[in-house]
Structure formats: C-alpha cells, structure tokens
Amino acid sequence: MITAALTIPFVVGLALLFLRKLVAGRTAAWLGTVAMTAALVLFALVWEGKDKISGEVDVAWIDPLGARLHLGATALSWPFLLMTAFIGVLCCVWLIADDTAPALVGLVLIISASSLGVFASLDLLLFFVFFELALIPMWFVIAWWGSSTVRSSGHLDDGSGFKNVPAEVTARSAATRFLLFTVTGSALLLVGIVLVARDSRSLQLTEIGGGPLAAAILIVLGFAVKTPLVPLHTWLPDAHSKAPTVGSVLLAAVFLKLGTYGLIITSTLLSESFADVAPYVAGAGVVGIIWSALACYAQDDLKRLIAFSSIGHMGFVALAISTMTDIGIAAAVFGSVAHGLVTGLLFFLSGSLKDRFGTASMRVIGRGLYARTPWLAVAFVFAAVASLGLPGLAGFWGELLSLRAAYEVGDVLSKPYAWTVLGFAVLGVALTTAYFVRAIRLLAQGEPVAQDVDRDLDLRESVVGFALVASIVVLGLAPGLIVGLYDFQPVAVGAVTP
C-alpha cells in the first residue's frame, strides 16, 4: 500500500508535466485531487497499530552502501503522512479552475509525493533522497507562479506600500534564496548521515542506536534550516510572500514539518548526542517565539505576518523536542500537525484576499470584512484564534503540551533553564494573541469601506475552508487522536482515544 501511495501522485505529477499542453487546467487539478485522495486513503488503511511498523516494505537497493528501499508508517510518521496527503488533496482542489497551469498541479503532486517519501522512509539515504526531491519543484512553484509585487524601499507611487516589478526578478530571487538555504542545510545533513552510518554501520532507522556529537550537530543544523529556527530563518518570509497560494500552503504545512520531523527522529535515534545540543535547540526555539511575535506586530502584509508566525509556532515545537520526554514528543507531533492545518487555512484565506485585491496589504484590503465578505471574515477570524491557541481548537493543545513539557523539565534541561525558557514561551503566547487580535481588528472589524472587488467565498474556497475548519475542531475536541499514539496521555483528555 505504501509503495502505491507514493507512486500514484508521483507518476500522475510527472505525466502532467510532460503532457501539460494536452491537458486542460481544470482536468489536471481533478486528476491531482484523485491521485492525492488515493494516497490519503491508502495511508489511512495501512495503519496496523502504534507498536508496529505498518505496511513495511524492505527490499535491496544499493548493496555496497547498505542502503535499502525500506518504507513504513510508524507512530511518529503516520500523523505527518496523513496531514501531508490531506493538504495535497486540498491544494489540488484549490487549483480546480480554468486558468490553472497543468504544470503547477504536476509540481504540487511531485512535492507532495516526495514529502510523503520523507515521512515513510526507514533508511537514512532514502530519507535524504526524498528530502532533496522536493526542493527543485518548489523552486519552480515560487519562481514561475510567484507574486509580482514587492515592498518598496523608495518613493511610493500609489501610496499602498507596494509597486509592481517583473515577477521573474522578485519571485526568482526569493525562490533562489530558499534553494540556497535549504541546499546548504542539506549538505550539512548529508555529512551528518555519513558520520552516523560510519559509526552505526547501518543506514536503517530501526538499527541505529546512536552517533557522534559532530553528527548530531550537523544533522540538527540541517533540519534547523528547514524548520526554521532562528537565525536560520531568513529565507522564509520572502519565500512565503512571493509564493502562490498553494506554494505558501505547502511551505508552511509540509516543508516546515520535514524539519520538525527530522529533529524528532534525531532526538530519538541520537539521544545521547542530541542531549548535548538540546539546550541550544530550546534557546533558539524561544528566541524565535519572541522575535517572530514582535516582527508580526510590525507587519502590514498578511502573508508575511503568517510566515513570521510560523517561526514562532515552530519555536514551541523545538522547545518540546528539546525536553526529550514522552510528553515532549507528543507535543512536537501534535504541534506540527496542528500548525499545518491552521496555517494552511490562514494561507488559503490570505490567498483568497490577494486574489481579490491584488495584494496582501491589510491597509489596502481595508477594514470591515464582517460586513463586506462575512463568510470570508468569519473563516479568517476562526483561523486566527485557532493559531493564537484558543481552547477547544487544535492550536491550543500544541502550545499547552509544549509548555507542560518544559514545566516538567525531564532529564536533559536543568530546571532553572527549562523554567526560564518556559517563562519566555508564555510571554510569546501573550504576544501571539496581541498580533492576531491586531490583524482581526484591521481586517474584520471597523467601519466597512466597500470596494468593487469585494466577493465572499466561492464553492472551491468554501470546500477547502470547511475541510480545514472541521479538522481543526476535531483535533481540538479529541486530541487523543494523535496524543493517544504515544505513551503520554494528558489527564484532561485521558478518556479520549483514537
């Protein structure tokens, strides 16, 4: 099943790239939707239980290196597999339009299939190959279908804070910066993998029992670029603000999770070496929480605000991972999945606004969306309060479990240090609330100033929005669907099981 779940979207994606002149855009999007739905169903059906490797495939590949085509779904990877396939389905649904480029649908499928391969890999070399496969397609998504506006640093021609420039200049610049950062991180990751393989004499995740400190440092740095952790985050805001809607969604919901998932498996496979690095991971995570919140409060561009908020949310995930406890692992997985769903919804909605107004500037979009586009406003406010951690929604549990992991300290971080970073993380929660409330006030509330382009959610946008809203509510009310996969189970939801 796993082989088919990876092969179907990859093959359909390649076919759409090669036959892009023969297939209509709407047809391509429907084909992509069917392919990703098939992958989602197969990954859901493959599950055999949290104590097993579900759907395991293990065949010879490169014998001299000891590399194998080793795939399977574990308790750590299964939630990521389901979320990635689900987001892939919604991205294809979003592209169901007459003006959609079949090549864009093909790239979305290849990126999704490659990311699924990362989460399903049980061989480090195979993991790295899939990890790299998604990079080049994402460059094309950003560079070829990216935004044609940039923030002006000189005289403002129209008073909006933006001016038009050639898309191939700004979008390609952001795409290239993204590629350079991630390729550099990948180089560090590859060296770390070589060191681990030499020390363990194996590339199989099921056989690796440790590795040298140098390997842990290199691998953590490689994944820190992808997560991203401060100060390796500077590629993210520009990439998000220039990417098309589906590109931003994939970056936030899937690409960033390649980094957090990598950090999670590193903390479990290289536990002794990672313990020496963990305090720095916690520190970088907390710095990201505070710094990104302050940066968000200064943003006018909605897509840049959401991009900076992702850095903060990944900071909570990094803090949870650094505790190296059962609750920390549960918090990291839940926080990653919750962020993928909530931020995916935010980027879909910001894309809707940008399609209507030609910009993501909150000042240009104007106030009073409750009166102008009521359903779009309600969906945006829902996504914002979910992202700031409102109880009863998925975002709440990711933050709460991360804070509890830091409070309980564990065996790696010292109590004074853990409680210090906990204090800063709590401050970050307050700052997160402040900047999202500001965004709600600037867009949804206030005296409405109607514009000719005001238009509420259409059918395609409503379907995607409802699917994500429902998922966020379900995980918020039944967190045990994910938390129950691990040894830790919070008392408040002890009766909730998958």
Salt bridges, closest charged atoms under 4 A:
GLU56 OE2 - HIS70 NE2 2.59
ASP58 OD1 - ARG68 NE 2.65
ASP98 OD1 - ARG26 NE 2.90
ASP238 OD1 - ARG304 NH1 2.81
GLU399 OE2 - HIS313 NE2 3.89
GLU408 OE2 - ARG404 NE 2.76
ASP454 OD1 - ARG372 NH2 2.95
GLU461 OE1 - ARG356 NH2 2.88
GLU461 OE2 - ARG460 NH2 3.81
